[in-house]
Amino acid sequence: MGRGERPGNGLFADHRASEGRAGTRAGDPVRCGGRTARGGAALADQPHGGSLPNRQPGAGRLAITAGAGAGASLRAGDTVSIDDVYAHIDAGFGAALEELAYLVGIAGVSASPTEDLALCAQAVQHSVCGSGLRTHLIEGFGPPAVYGECIVDPGRPTVLIYGHYDVQPAETSAHWQGDPFEPTIRDGRMYGRGTSDNKGQHLAQLFALRATLAAHGELPVNVKVLIEGEEEIGSPHLAELVRQNRHLLMADLAITSDGPVHRSGMPQLVLGTRGQLGVELCTRGANRDAHSGSLGGLLPDAAQQLTQALATLWKPSGEIAVAGFFDDVRPPTPAESANLAGLPLDLKDHFSDYDITELPSPEGHDYYERLMLRPTMTITGLTSGYTGPGMKTVISSSARAHLDMRLVPGQHPDEIFRLLQVHLAQHAPMVGLTRLSSIPPSRTALDNPYVAILAGAVEQATGVIPFVVPSLGSSLPNYVFTDILGIPSILVPYANPDQNNHAPNENFELSRFKVGMRICATILEHVGRHTVERSEGNVRLEQERVE
């Protein structure tokens, strides 16, 4: 299959056999209706019968046509089972696979931006519009961000769905089984860069909207969608985008589907993310490398200076030695500790792939607390001198190291950077320090009413009670919702634990792709049972709505 081309019938034949041939399917778009955004910005109705933008001249295209059931509405007293929505998901699954394959075929690597980023934004905009939302691109904040909305009733909750269309680099190598941007299906998985991180996961949400509209004729909640193109490089423009479009993006709840389910395979709700601070340490000696015999012991050794500086950052036990680093760390609440204690753990199995048999525990905290609720400092790169074959007897004139710090609620990247500056000034004044990236941490309270609502929805969709965990170990720009918009934000991951995101052979299990659609549709239905009361900036979630 060529890049950006529509996959052939043979690749997806097994999954298209069950598609319905009449009426409105989940793969068919349904127009939300002629509305404007709450912020006053006009939203363009894109032509539903058009094709997705081509990645290159002559590339295949995925046609989207209007469904026969568009325009129907759900009246009070009507009974439509969530099983009807699931049936539309099943019927449209072949179309979902084709659309995902098309999106994966557009590279969209934000670390080395090309025209593919703009093409991917256009394709995602078409997918959002094809899901019944009115849409436009928000430009001027890095690559275009795709916005869409469907406002059905101001008295119902508004859900903001967040995702990203950019992907990690994927150099073709012996480690990739095929071209990373020519998706293939084998052994019940679709392989390709972006299948799970994050194109497949936000596309599952969009197909949940389509199936809900096909079954009900309208959405049970107000929906807004924001899909950006810089997440893989730290979302440097997202905070300003949200600040300047705060009224447009305001909602009652933000939902992100990114990352994997629990390693055990169980579904999970994640209530936060660790923050991140990336820095570079640099030392410089002479203006060029010099002979280590002729001038050794006379000229400064940049590599030695850097390693000595790095050694001051940790105690011999491995605990971070920067003064004040832990001062603002908030301890886990009793409820958070109880939740973590209930999570399954098999360390031997967990680390068998890494040839690690024992984990150091410099601070005495257990596994999940260290993973989710404690900050870290990691050397992610060291560069100096010569490490090729044989020997090269030189004194290094420069040396660089990259540090990655993961932060938790109570810490802020600005303050941690200041503490690091103070530490290096005292212990290694010859070291230069440069800030590379930062994301504040984020957390939604365990007792927020939406947590129980979403947990009930996931249980209905999957048949099992999900784990509820306080945080991811990794970082996402979750703070733009909790801190800037001031709303709860919950992550509902769909991907398999061995998705290989950021690594060769990234993949998405097809069964989890479909279950993700079911989960999202059920969440919308459960949230839609409630009404919200808004007054003087306060929002209160009311009892279940009865029709």
Buried (B, 14 or more C-beta within 10 A) or exposed (E): BBBBBBBEEEBBEEBBEEBBEEEBBBBBBBBBBEBEBBEEBEBEBBEBEBEBBBBBEEBBBBEBEBBEBBEBEBEEEEEBEBEBBBBBBBBBBBBBBBBBBBBBBBBBBBEEBEEBBBBBBBBBBBBBBBBBBBBBBBEEBBBBBBBBBBBBBEEBBBBBBBBBBBBBEBEEEEEBEEBBBBBBBEEEBBBBBBBBBBBBBBBBBBBBBBBBBBBBBBBBBBBBBBBBBBBBBBBBBBBBBBEEBBEBBBBBBBBBBBBBBBBEEBBBBBBBBBBBBBBBBBBBBBEEBBEBEEEEEEBBBBBBBBBBBBEBBBEEEEEBBBEEBBEBBEEBEEEBBEBBEEBEBEEEEEEEEEEEEEEEEEEEEEBBBBBBBBBBBEEEEBBBBEEEEEEEEBBBBBBBBBBBBBBBBBBBBEBBBEBBEEBBEEBBEBBEBEBEBBBBBBBBBBEBEBBBBBBBBBBBBBEEEBBBBBBBBBBBBBBBBBBBBEBBBBBBBBBBBBBBBBEBBBBBBBEBBBBBBBBBBBBBBBBBBBBBEEEEEEBEBEEEBEE
